[in-house]
Amino acid sequence: MISNYTVTGMTCEHCVKAVTEEVGEIEGVSDVKVELSGAMSFSSENPVDLSVVEAAVAEAGDYTVKPA
């Protein structure tokens, strides 16, 4: 299953890398793609709760996330 989100607050490639790494650590998540424009997608075998995605993105920095 592919999930799509919009991340706000990223201003540079370091931000993109931080979000990519944190979301990639979520159990069952793979193939994380994050763009500086805010588009984010990832694959997972099972649905991932939004609160888990929000926590990972917040761990990466002062960013917010919502379903696309």
KOLFI-111560 format. One record per residue: x, z, y of N, C-alpha, C in turn; residue number from 1. Coordinates in pm, 1 decimal, decimal comma, m for minus. Layout:
N
<nxx:X&nzz:Z&nyy:Y&caxx:X&cazz:Z&cayy:Y&cxx:X&czz:Z&cyy:Y&pos:NUM>
...
% end
This chain:
68
<nxx:84,2&nzz:0,0&nyy:m116,4&caxx:0,0&cazz:0,0&cayy:0,0&cxx:89,3&czz:0,0&cyy:123,5&pos:1>
<nxx:50,5&nzz:m78,2&nyy:223,0&caxx:126,9&cazz:m85,3&cayy:347,6&cxx:48,1&czz:m14,3&cyy:456,8&pos:2>
<nxx:114,7&nzz:74,6&nyy:529,6&caxx:53,1&cazz:148,1&cayy:639,9&cxx:115,4&czz:102,7&cyy:770,1&pos:3>
<nxx:32,0&nzz:87,0&nyy:872,5&caxx:78,6&cazz:42,3&cayy:1003,8&cxx:44,1&czz:146,0&cyy:1109,9&pos:4>
<nxx:140,5&nzz:173,5&nyy:1196,3&caxx:124,8&cazz:273,2&cayy:1301,7&cxx:184,4&czz:221,4&cyy:1431,3&pos:5>
<nxx:151,5&nzz:290,0&nyy:1539,8&caxx:212,7&cazz:264,3&cayy:1668,9&cxx:281,9&czz:392,3&cyy:1713,4&pos:6>
<nxx:410,2&nzz:382,1&nyy:1745,5&caxx:489,3&cazz:496,5&cayy:1791,8&cxx:514,2&czz:478,1&cyy:1940,7&pos:7>
<nxx:488,3&nzz:581,4&nyy:2019,2&caxx:515,5&cazz:575,0&cayy:2162,6&cxx:626,3&czz:673,0&cyy:2198,5&pos:8>
<nxx:700,1&nzz:639,2&nyy:2303,3&caxx:805,5&cazz:727,1&cayy:2353,0&cxx:945,9&czz:681,7&cyy:2320,0&pos:9>
<nxx:960,4&nzz:578,7&nyy:2238,1&caxx:1094,2&cazz:530,3&cayy:2204,1&cxx:1147,3&czz:443,7&cyy:2318,2&pos:10>
<nxx:1274,7&nzz:464,3&nyy:2352,5&caxx:1333,7&cazz:389,9&cayy:2464,6&cxx:1460,6&czz:314,0&cyy:2428,6&pos:11>
<nxx:1512,5&nzz:333,7&nyy:2305,7&caxx:1638,3&cazz:268,5&cayy:2269,7&cxx:1648,3&czz:252,9&cyy:2118,4&pos:12>
<nxx:1751,6&nzz:184,2&nyy:2073,9&caxx:1771,4&cazz:162,5&cayy:1930,4&cxx:1803,2&czz:293,1&cyy:1856,8&pos:13>
<nxx:1860,4&nzz:390,5&nyy:1926,0&caxx:1883,9&cazz:521,9&cayy:1863,7&cxx:1749,4&czz:584,9&cyy:1826,2&pos:14>
<nxx:1650,2&nzz:570,7&nyy:1914,1&caxx:1515,8&cazz:621,1&cayy:1886,3&cxx:1459,7&czz:555,0&cyy:1760,4&pos:15>
<nxx:1473,7&nzz:424,5&nyy:1753,1&caxx:1424,8&cazz:347,8&cayy:1638,3&cxx:1490,3&czz:398,2&cyy:1510,0&pos:16>
<nxx:1621,0&nzz:418,2&nyy:1514,0&caxx:1694,1&cazz:465,3&cayy:1396,3&cxx:1647,5&czz:604,5&cyy:1355,2&pos:17>
<nxx:1629,1&nzz:693,6&nyy:1453,0&caxx:1586,7&cazz:830,3&cayy:1423,0&cxx:1449,1&czz:832,0&cyy:1356,8&pos:18>
<nxx:1355,2&nzz:755,6&nyy:1410,5&caxx:1220,9&cazz:750,0&cayy:1352,8&cxx:1226,3&czz:688,3&cyy:1213,3&pos:19>
<nxx:1301,8&nzz:581,1&nyy:1197,6&caxx:1314,8&cazz:515,3&cayy:1067,5&cxx:1367,8&czz:612,4&cyy:962,8&pos:20>
<nxx:1470,4&nzz:688,4&nyy:997,8&caxx:1530,3&cazz:782,2&cayy:902,4&cxx:1433,6&czz:894,1&cyy:865,5&pos:21>
<nxx:1366,1&nzz:952,7&nyy:964,3&caxx:1275,2&cazz:1064,3&cayy:935,7&cxx:1154,9&czz:1019,7&cyy:853,1&pos:22>
<nxx:1095,3&nzz:908,1&nyy:888,1&caxx:979,9&cazz:859,1&cayy:812,1&cxx:1024,1&czz:818,6&cyy:671,6&pos:23>
<nxx:1144,1&nzz:765,0&nyy:659,4&caxx:1197,0&cazz:727,1&cayy:529,2&cxx:1219,1&czz:843,6&cyy:434,9&pos:24>
<nxx:1223,4&nzz:965,5&nyy:489,4&caxx:1241,3&cazz:1084,6&cayy:406,4&cxx:1109,8&czz:1137,9&cyy:350,1&pos:25>
<nxx:997,2&nzz:1082,7&nyy:393,7&caxx:868,4&cazz:1125,5&cayy:339,2&cxx:861,1&czz:1083,1&cyy:192,7&pos:26>
<nxx:820,8&nzz:1175,3&nyy:107,5&caxx:813,7&cazz:1147,0&cayy:m35,7&cxx:719,2&czz:1030,3&cyy:m63,5&pos:27>
<nxx:768,3&nzz:932,9&nyy:m138,5&caxx:688,4&cazz:818,2&cayy:m178,3&cxx:689,0&czz:702,2&cyy:m80,8&pos:28>
<nxx:756,9&nzz:719,3&nyy:34,1&caxx:760,1&cazz:614,6&cayy:136,5&cxx:884,2&czz:528,4&cyy:118,0&pos:29>
<nxx:868,1&nzz:396,8&nyy:134,2&caxx:981,0&cazz:304,7&cayy:125,8&cxx:959,9&czz:190,7&cyy:224,3&pos:30>
<nxx:1061,5&nzz:110,0&nyy:239,8&caxx:1055,5&cazz:m10,9&cayy:321,9&cxx:1002,2&czz:16,9&cyy:462,9&pos:31>
<nxx:1061,0&nzz:117,7&nyy:528,0&caxx:1019,0&cazz:155,2&cayy:663,6&cxx:1073,0&czz:53,6&cyy:763,3&pos:32>
<nxx:984,3&nzz:3,3&nyy:848,1&caxx:1023,5&cazz:m90,0&cayy:954,0&cxx:971,8&czz:m34,3&cyy:1085,8&pos:33>
<nxx:1063,0&nzz:m15,4&nyy:1181,9&caxx:1026,4&cazz:35,6&cayy:1313,8&cxx:1085,3&czz:m58,3&cyy:1418,1&pos:34>
<nxx:1004,2&nzz:m95,6&nyy:1515,0&caxx:1049,5&cazz:m182,6&cayy:1623,3&cxx:1044,8&czz:m105,0&cyy:1754,6&pos:35>
<nxx:1135,1&nzz:m137,7&nyy:1845,7&caxx:1139,8&cazz:m70,8&cayy:1975,2&cxx:1007,3&czz:m85,3&cyy:2050,3&pos:36>
<nxx:933,7&nzz:m190,6&nyy:2023,7&caxx:802,9&cazz:m211,6&cayy:2087,5&cxx:701,0&czz:m106,0&cyy:2046,5&pos:37>
<nxx:731,2&nzz:m32,3&nyy:1938,0&caxx:642,7&cazz:73,5&cayy:1890,9&cxx:576,9&czz:45,5&cyy:1757,9&pos:38>
<nxx:585,3&nzz:m76,7&nyy:1709,0&caxx:524,6&cazz:m109,9&cayy:1580,0&cxx:603,2&czz:m44,2&cyy:1466,8&pos:39>
<nxx:530,9&nzz:19,7&nyy:1375,0&caxx:594,7&cazz:81,3&cayy:1258,8&cxx:509,3&czz:52,3&cyy:1136,5&pos:40>
<nxx:574,6&nzz:19,5&nyy:1026,9&caxx:504,9&cazz:1,6&cayy:900,5&cxx:591,8&czz:56,4&cyy:788,6&pos:41>
<nxx:526,0&nzz:93,3&nyy:679,9&caxx:599,2&cazz:135,5&cayy:560,7&cxx:511,6&czz:115,3&cyy:438,7&pos:42>
<nxx:575,4&nzz:113,6&nyy:324,7&caxx:505,8&cazz:101,0&cayy:196,9&cxx:501,2&czz:237,2&cyy:129,6&pos:43>
<nxx:395,7&nzz:259,9&nyy:53,4&caxx:385,2&cazz:381,9&cayy:m26,1&cxx:291,5&czz:354,8&cyy:m142,8&pos:44>
<nxx:314,6&nzz:425,0&nyy:m252,0&caxx:228,8&cazz:407,6&cayy:m369,0&cxx:92,7&czz:471,7&cyy:m346,0&pos:45>
<nxx:90,9&nzz:581,4&nyy:m270,4&caxx:m31,5&cazz:655,1&cayy:m242,2&cxx:m46,9&czz:670,0&cyy:m91,5&pos:46>
<nxx:m169,6&nzz:693,7&nyy:m44,1&caxx:m187,9&cazz:715,6&cayy:99,5&cxx:m105,4&czz:835,4&cyy:147,1&pos:47>
<nxx:m52,7&nzz:825,7&nyy:268,2&caxx:24,3&cazz:934,2&cayy:328,2&cxx:m60,4&czz:992,1&cyy:440,8&pos:48>
<nxx:m82,8&nzz:1122,8&nyy:437,3&caxx:m164,5&cazz:1189,1&cayy:538,3&cxx:m103,3&czz:1171,5&cyy:677,1&pos:49>
<nxx:m187,6&nzz:1145,7&nyy:776,7&caxx:m140,1&cazz:1124,8&cayy:913,3&cxx:m58,0&czz:1243,2&cyy:962,5&pos:50>
<nxx:m95,4&nzz:1365,1&nyy:925,2&caxx:m21,3&cazz:1482,7&cayy:972,1&cxx:122,7&czz:1482,2&cyy:921,6&pos:51>
<nxx:145,7&nzz:1426,5&nyy:804,2&caxx:281,2&cazz:1417,2&cayy:749,2&cxx:362,4&czz:1316,0&cyy:829,9&pos:52>
<nxx:300,8&nzz:1203,7&nyy:863,6&caxx:367,9&cazz:1101,8&cayy:944,8&cxx:396,3&czz:1158,2&cyy:1083,8&pos:53>
<nxx:298,3&nzz:1227,4&nyy:1142,3&caxx:316,5&cazz:1287,5&cayy:1275,0&cxx:432,3&czz:1386,6&cyy:1275,0&pos:54>
<nxx:442,0&nzz:1469,0&nyy:1171,2&caxx:549,7&cazz:1567,4&cayy:1162,9&cxx:685,7&czz:1499,5&cyy:1153,2&pos:55>
<nxx:695,4&nzz:1393,5&nyy:1075,3&caxx:822,6&cazz:1321,9&cayy:1061,1&cxx:863,6&czz:1257,7&cyy:1192,7&pos:56>
<nxx:768,3&nzz:1195,6&nyy:1260,8&caxx:798,2&cazz:1130,8&cayy:1388,8&cxx:837,6&czz:1235,2&cyy:1493,0&pos:57>
<nxx:770,0&nzz:1349,0&nyy:1494,3&caxx:803,8&cazz:1456,1&cayy:1588,6&cxx:942,6&czz:1512,4&cyy:1560,3&pos:58>
<nxx:980,2&nzz:1518,4&nyy:1433,9&caxx:1113,7&cazz:1566,2&cayy:1396,2&cxx:1221,4&czz:1473,1&cyy:1450,5&pos:59>
<nxx:1189,1&nzz:1345,9&nyy:1461,5&caxx:1285,3&cazz:1246,8&cayy:1511,3&cxx:1308,6&czz:1260,3&cyy:1661,1&pos:60>
<nxx:1210,9&nzz:1312,0&nyy:1733,6&caxx:1225,1&cazz:1325,7&cayy:1878,5&cxx:1090,3&czz:1341,4&cyy:1946,0&pos:61>
<nxx:1088,3&nzz:1324,2&nyy:2075,5&caxx:967,2&cazz:1343,0&cayy:2155,6&cxx:883,1&czz:1215,4&cyy:2153,4&pos:62>
<nxx:828,2&nzz:1185,1&nyy:2035,1&caxx:750,8&cazz:1063,9&cayy:2015,1&cxx:613,4&czz:1100,5&cyy:1960,9&pos:63>
<nxx:517,7&nzz:1011,9&nyy:1980,3&caxx:385,4&cazz:1029,9&cayy:1921,9&cxx:353,1&czz:908,2&cyy:1836,1&pos:64>
<nxx:260,8&nzz:927,4&nyy:1743,3&caxx:225,7&cazz:819,9&cayy:1650,5&cxx:75,3&czz:819,1&cyy:1629,9&pos:65>
<nxx:20,0&nzz:699,2&nyy:1613,4&caxx:m121,5&cazz:684,3&cayy:1580,7&cxx:m136,4&czz:562,5&cyy:1490,5&pos:66>
<nxx:m241,5&nzz:561,2&nyy:1409,9&caxx:m264,4&cazz:443,5&cayy:1325,6&cxx:m281,7&czz:318,8&cyy:1411,9&pos:67>
<nxx:m228,8&nzz:208,1&nyy:1364,9&caxx:m239,7&cazz:81,7&cayy:1440,7&cxx:m372,6&czz:15,5&cyy:1414,4&pos:68>
% end
